[in-house]
Amino acid sequence: MNFFSKVDIPASDLRIDYKSNLVFIGSCFADNISAQFASRKFKVQANPFGTVYNPLSIAQMVKNIAEGKVYGDTDVFQDVCRDNGHGDNLWHSWDAHSSLSASTREECIAKLNAATTQARDFLRKADAVFITLGTAFVYYLKDSGKPVSNCHRQDPALFERRMISVEEAASAICEIVENLRKIKNQTRIASPSARNDVARFTSLPPHRLYRIAAATPERRCP
């Protein structure tokens, strides 16, 4: 008597060994899995701009890395301590996790530019890139319409929260693929449209997840 269901999964042609350079970008799943690889002495880079959950912010981050964006004064803001006790006086970027924040504008900008350079250098020699999406909800700045990677505990009135469409998510995935290939065309990229590549989606609403996976092959990324 069988007490479990046997599932045959076709073997992938993607092979990873200790010579491989692996990049993990996206949700906390990327952080945790990359830590497992790193603890086993694999060569990895994970989330150069910190944990990023939504597809639009990941796409913008990869684009900035591919284009060698140079951050400046207008790309950071200071969280001034307010009368209600909120605010830490640190300098932040809407493009990055608070791990790249700093006590001075100059230090914050330096961290952002260093992260861009280091990520681009590592991606140029990457053998595989793992993209993990964490949510279909995106926070937009009301004054500019810019999607943010991190709200940095700012006033909720500054943001509009919206669930993006399947088409928007699929388009973001294709943009990620396109910009990764600008950095290194031979890199293997996590994609739900390729059976033999590695794909991982976490915490997305199930109906959105399945529809994104189904929609992407139809508009297969060039």
LOLUM-600482 format. One record per residue: x, y, z of N, C-alpha, C in turn; residue in one letter. Coordinates in steps of 0.02 Angstrom, whole numbers, plus 50000, padded with zeros to 5 digits. Layout:
// LOLUM-600482
XYZXYZXYZA/...
END
This chain:
// LOLUM-600482
500424994050000500005000050000500445006250000M/500285010949956500655017149952500335022449997N/500735025450039500485030650084500665037650061F/500935038250001501105044749974501045044549899F/500975050349869500925050949796501615052249767S/501795048349718502435049249685502365054349630K/502785059349630502775064549579503445064649543V/503425063449478504035063449438504165070449412D/504715073349431504905080049409505475079449359I/505385081749298505925081249248506565084649273P/507125081449261507765084249282507915090649244A/508185095549278508365101849247509045101249214S/509155104949161509815105049130510265110249162D/509995113849212510395118649249510795114949303L/511445115449300511885112149348512275117449387R/512275116649452512625121249497513175117449533I/513775120449534514315117449573514695123049608D/515245121349639515615126249679515985131449636Y/515975130449571516255135549526515735140749505K/515095139249519514545143549497514505149949538S/514345155349504514195161749537513435162649536N/513135163049594512415163149601512165169749630L/511635172349599511335178649623510615177249643V/510425179749701509745179149727509455186049738F/508885187449706508585194149711507845193349727I/507605197249775506895197449788506705197049860G/506245192649876505935192349942506405189249994S/506145188250055506545185250108506725178050092C/506345174950046506535168350023507225168549991F/507355173649952508015174449920508555175149974A/508415178950026508895179850081509045173150115D/508515169350130508605163150168508935157750127N/508735156950064509035151750023509765153450006I/509895159849992510595161749978511035160550039S/510755161550099511145160350160511315152950166A/510855148550145510995141350146511555139650098Q/511535142650038512075141449990512745144150017F/512725150250045513335153350070513635149250127A/513205146450170513455142450226513805136050203S/513645134150141513965128250111514515130250063R/514735136450070515325138950034515235139949959K/514605140849938514495142949869514625150349862F/514775152549801514885159649788514225162849770K/513975167149815513315170149806513335177649819V/512845180949788512675187849807511925188149813Q/511695191249867510975191549880510755198649893A/510235200649858509885206949870510365212849885N/510705215249834511175220749845510845227049872P/510195227949859509825233749886509355231649942F/509485225949972509065223550026508465219749999G/508065217250044507475213350026506985217549987T/506765214949930506275218349887505735213349868V/505105215249877504575210349870504175210649805Y/504045216549780503585216949723503955217049655N/503635214549602503965214049537504195220649508P/503805226049519503975232549489504625235349519L/504695234649585505295237249617505905233049600S/505815226549593506365222249572506585224149501I/506095225249457506255227149388506635233749387A/506425238649427506765245049428507465244449456Q/507555240249507508215239249536508695236249485M/508465231049450508895227749400509055232649343V/508565236749323508685241749272509225246749294K/509175249049356509665253849382510365250849382N/510405244349400511055240949400511315240349329I/510885238249283511095237249213511335243749182A/511005249249199511175255749169511715259449208E/511935256449264512465259649304512245266249334G/511635266349360511355272449390511825275249443K/511935281849441512335285249492511855289149536V/511825287349599511365290549646511655297249668Y/511195302049680511385308649702510915311349755G/510965317849767510585320949821509835320049815D/509575320149754508845319749744508575312649753T/509025307749761508805300849767508735298549839D/508875302949887508825301149957508425306449995V/508175304650053507815309250095507965307850168F/507865312850210507995311950281507345311050319Q/507335306150363506765304850405506845308950469D/506635315150466506735319750523506285317750581V/506565317750641506195315850701505635320850712C/505025318250722504435322550729504205322850801R/503725327250815503475328350882503155322150912D/502895317750869502565311750894503055306150911N/503695307650905504205302750922504425298450865G/504075298750809504275294850750504835298450712H/505235294650677505785297550639506445296150673G/506935294350633507585292350661508165296750638D/507995301950598508505306550571508985303250522N/508845297050503509265293750453509075295850383L/509545294850337509425296150266509255289550232W/508715289550192508465283550160508395284550085H/508285279050049508105279149978507485275049968S/507035277549925506435273649909506615267449869W/507225267149842507435261449801507755255849841D/507845256849907508245252049945507955250650014A/508165245150041508005243050109508375247550158H/508145247750220508455252050270509165249850288S/509375243950266510065241850277510555246250239S/510315250050190510735254750153510635261950176L/510245262850228510145269550256510765271450296S/510825277950311511425280350346511265286750383A/511725288650426511625294650468511755301050430S/512105300550373512225306550332512015305250261T/511865310750225511675310150155512235307050115R/512845309250127513415306950088513535299450097E/513465297150159513575290050172513035285850139E/512415288150141511865284450109511975283950034C/512155289550002512275289549930512865284949913I/513385285149954513965280849942513775273449946A/513345271649994513115264750000512725262549938K/512295266849914511885265249855512325264249793L/512795268749783513235268149725513695262149729N/513925260649790514345254749799513955248349785A/513325248249807512895242449795512785241449721A/512675246949684512575246549612513185243649578T/513775246149594514395243949563514535236649579T/514475234749643514615227949664514135222949632Q/513495224849628512995220449598513135219449523A/513295224949489513435224549417514055220249404R/514565221049444515185217149436515045209649446D/514645208049497514505201049511514055198049458F/513555201849435513095199349384513445198049318L/513975201749304514345200649242514665193649239R/514785190649297515075183949298514595178749326K/513955180649335513465176149363513295170349315A/513195164449343512995158649304512245157449310D/511935159649364511215158849373510955164449417A/510355166749400510025171949440509355169249462V/509225169549526508595167249554508175173349575F/507585174049546507145179549562506555176849602I/506435179549661505865177449701505405183449714T/504775182549696504275187849705503885186549769L/503765191849807503435191049871502725193549876G/502535198249832501875201149836501675204349771T/501025204649759500765208249701500525215149720A/500585216849785500395223549808500995228249803F/500875234149777501405239149768501185245649801V/501665248949834501545255549863501835260849817Y/501415265749799501615271149755501625277749795Y/502125281949782502115288649810501565292649775L/501135295749814500585299449784500815305449744K/501355308749766501555314849732501905313749666D/502185307749656502555306449594502315300249557S/501945295849590501725289649559502275284349557G/502825285649590503395281049590503265275049636K/503355268949612503315263149656503925262849701P/503835261249764504395261149811504565254049831V/505195252949846505415246449870505305245649944S/505315251349980505245251150052504935257750075N/504455257350120504105263350144504465266850201C/504955263450231505365266350285504945269350341H/504375266350354503945268350410503715275650404R/503645277850343503415284750333502655285250339Q/502415291350339501695292550347501305288750293D/500835284450313500445280650264500075285050213P/499945291350232499585295950188500005297650126A/500655296150128501095297550070500995292550014L/500675286850029500685281249981499985279349959F/499965276349900499375272949875499555265649866E/499165261149896499295253949892498835250849840R/499135247249793498735244249739499005237449720R/498555232749707498765226249680498845226949605M/499435225349580499555226049508499225220249471I/499115221349407498775216349365499265210749345S/498985205349320499395199949294499845202449238V/499565206649195499955209249138500535213549162E/500415217649214500955221749241501515217549271E/501325212249307501815207849336502215204149283A/501865201649232502205198049177502685202749140A/502465208949129502885213849096503505215349137S/503435215749203504005217049247504505211349244A/504255205149241504695199349236505105199649171I/504775201449117505125201949053505645207549054C/505475213049088505955218549094506555216349135E/506445212449187507005209849227507465205649183I/507165201149144507555196749100507955200949050V/507625205849020507955210048969508555213648999E/508485216549058509035220349087509595215849114N/509415209949138509935205249159510355203249099L/510035202349042510405200348981510825206048954R/510655212248970511095217848951511755217448989K/511725214649049512335214149090512735208049068I/512395202349059512735196249036512235191849002K/512295191048937511795187548898511765180048913N/512315177248939512325170048949512035167949017Q/511845172649058511605170949125510945167049122T/510905161649160510275158049166509825161949214R/509195162749194508745167149232508135163249254I/507945164149316507335160949342506745163449303A/506355158949273505795161049232505255155749233S/504615157649246504085152749245503925150349175P/504205153549124504065151549056504535146049031S/505045144549069505535139549048505545133849099A/505335127849078505265122349124505915120649158R/506475121249123507115119149150507475124549189N/507185130449192507485135549235507165135249304D/507435138849350507195138749418506715144549429V/506125143149454505645148449467505375147649537A/505285153149572505015152749639504605159049653R/503985158149672503555163649691503295162249761F/503325167049806503085165949873502605171449893T/502085169649928501615174349959501175178149909S/501235176749845500775179849797500095176549804L/499545180349796498885177249796498865171649744P/498635165649762498675159849717498395161149647P/497815164449642497525165449576497965169949534H/498315174649566498775179049529499395175149508R/499645170949553500245167149538500145162649477L/499595158849476499485154349421499375158049356Y/499035163749360498895167549299499535170749273R/499975173049317500615175849295501025170449260I/501065164449292501445158949263501165156849195A/500495157249189500175155449126500255160849073A/500265167149096500275172749048500965173849019A/501485172549058502155174149035502365170448972T/502225163848965502425160448903502095163348842P/501475165948848501125168648791501485174748763E/501795178548808502145184548787502885183448800R/503105177448784503775175048801504295180548795R/504695181248847505195186548848505695185348792C/505835190448752506295189448695507005188048719P/
END
